[in-house]
Amino acid sequence: MKTTIISLAVITFVFWAPSAIAEIPQLINYQGFLTKDNGQPVNDGDYLIRFTIWGHETSTDPGDNLWSSGDRTVEVLNGMFTYNLGESVSLPQDLFATGISRWLGILVDPDVSEYAPRIRLVSSPYAYHAALADVATTALSGGGWTDDGSVVRLTTETDYVGIGTNAPQAILHVGGTPGVDGIMFPDGTLQTTAASTGSDVTVITGSASHNSLITPPAGYTVAQCKCIVSPHTFGPSGSSQEAYRHWCYVTEESGGWRVRAQSQNAHYGGFDNDIANYMVIGVK
């Protein structure tokens, strides 16, 4: 099985205690979503995953391999998993000291090659280096995330979060390709558009005679509407003839729906034109 990883590593954390540098627990939290070839989450269970931090985006030269977790057993639930880099194998103190880009490679057993492309580590991991600076105290200032245990929140409530965009326009802004990228839920459902608020729904009702044309509400197209009809009258007004068969339907045309409403007279076998009730529902 070839797996795919959807990276959620836009949220990374560095934890340390305000004590001596030697006592600092230097961890970077990585979160991801593991799927099968068909885009569905992998089965729940434990997976062997290897995390490697590289000094180059694509190089496999051993000299560019700056740190590796080795093969680690990671629990995956509904495709979601999380791992603290540095938890089993300590991160080198000078890993981010040079200020240049670092890249995270991920290999999931039994795949033989890393997920591509590698994930660039930005922002928070470099706060790791700040904790090692030659200063008397260390602190986080402004922005970022706060872990309250069961809740992870923005430290600054007025900040915006961007996923797939570096210029978020709202508290949470999901970018990407319309109709392709979106939000995946635990059941594997991918939502690529916002749910309808119902504010652009119009309903019109009325009656129409046989062979007349029902048109969509103003501002709506035929494709944005559904037309429902039912019989209104059977046979000509005042007729004493008994109608034993009747039908009512519409046929779609470019400008609306053509009414077909007739009944067959039991006495002479001819057809009488009827009237149909209709309802047109338009949704944008």
C-alpha positions, 0 to 999 in steps of 0.5 A, spaced: 500 500 500 502 506 497 500 511 503 500 519 502 501 524 508 497 530 508 501 535 512 498 539 518 505 541 520 503 548 520 502 547 527 508 546 530 510 547 538 517 548 542 516 546 549 521 548 554 522 550 562 524 557 564 530 553 568 537 552 566 538 550 558 541 543 560 534 542 563 530 544 556 525 539 553 526 541 546 521 538 542 517 540 535 510 537 535 508 534 528 501 533 526 499 529 519 493 525 516 495 519 513 491 516 507 491 510 502 491 511 494 484 512 494 484 518 498 481 515 504 484 514 511 488 508 513 486 503 517 486 505 525 492 502 528 500 502 530 504 504 524 512 504 523 514 511 521 521 514 520 522 522 521 528 525 518 530 532 518 534 534 512 539 540 510 536 540 503 529 539 500 531 533 495 538 531 497 539 524 500 546 525 501 548 522 508 551 529 510 545 533 509 541 528 514 542 532 520 537 528 525 533 522 524 528 519 529 529 512 527 523 507 526 518 509 531 511 506 532 506 511 532 498 510 533 494 512 527 486 514 528 482 516 523 488 517 519 490 522 524 497 522 527 502 526 532 509 525 534 514 530 538 520 530 534 526 529 539 522 525 544 526 519 543 532 521 539 534 528 542 535 534 537 542 537 536 542 543 539 545 547 533 540 544 529 537 551 527 543 555 529 545 557 522 538 560 520 537 556 514 532 552 512 531 545 514 526 540 511 522 534 514 522 527 511 517 522 513 517 515 511 511 510 513 513 502 513 512 499 508 513 504 503 521 504 500 521 512 499 519 518 503 513 522 502 514 527 497 515 533 497 519 534 504 516 539 509 519 545 510 520 547 517 519 554 518 517 559 524 516 555 531 522 550 530 527 556 530 524 559 537 528 552 539 534 556 537 532 562 541 532 558 547 539 556 546 541 563 546 547 566 550 542 570 554 540 570 562 532 568 560 528 565 555 521 567 553 516 567 548 513 573 546 507 575 541 503 570 536 504 563 536 500 558 540 499 556 547 498 549 549 493 548 555 493 541 555 486 539 552 486 545 548 491 548 543 489 556 542 492 562 539 496 566 544 494 572 541 486 572 539 486 577 534 491 573 530 489 569 523 491 562 521 492 561 514 492 554 511 495 553 504 495 561 504 500 566 507 495 572 507 489 569 511 483 574 510 479 571 516 481 567 523 481 561 519 483 561 512 483 555 508 487 556 501 488 551 495 485 550 489 477 551 488 473 544 488 480 540 489 483 542 496 479 543 502 477 540 509 477 532 510 473 529 516 474 523 520 469 519 516 474 521 510 469 526 507 472 532 503 469 538 503 471 543 498 466 548 498 462 552 504 456 549 506 450 553 503 447 558 508 440 558 505 439 565 504 439 564 496 433 560 496 427 562 492 420 558 491 415 560 487 408 557 486 402 557 481 398 554 476 399 553 468 395 550 463 397 545 458 402 547 453 404 553 457 411 555 459 413 555 466 419 560 467 425 560 473 424 565 478 428 572 476 435 571 477 435 564 477 437 559 471 433 553 469 440 549 472 439 552 479 432 550 479 427 544 480 420 544 478 414 540 481 407 539 478 401 536 480 394 536 477 389 541 478 383 540 474 381 534 470 377 535 464 374 541 461 370 546 466 363 543 467 364 537 463 359 531 464 364 526 461 367 522 466 375 522 465 378 515 467 386 517 466 390 523 467 397 525 467 401 531 468 408 533 467 413 538 464 419 537 459 425 542 460 427 547 455 432 552 455 427 558 458 423 553 463 419 547 463 413 546 458 407 543 461 403 537 459 397 536 463 391 532 460 386 527 461 382 522 457 375 521 456 371 515 458 365 516 454 368 518 447 376 516 448 378 523 446 383 528 450 382 534 454 387 539 456 387 540 464 391 545 468 397 543 473 399 546 479 407 548 480 412 549 485 419 552 482 425 551 487 431 555 486 437 555 489 444 558 488 
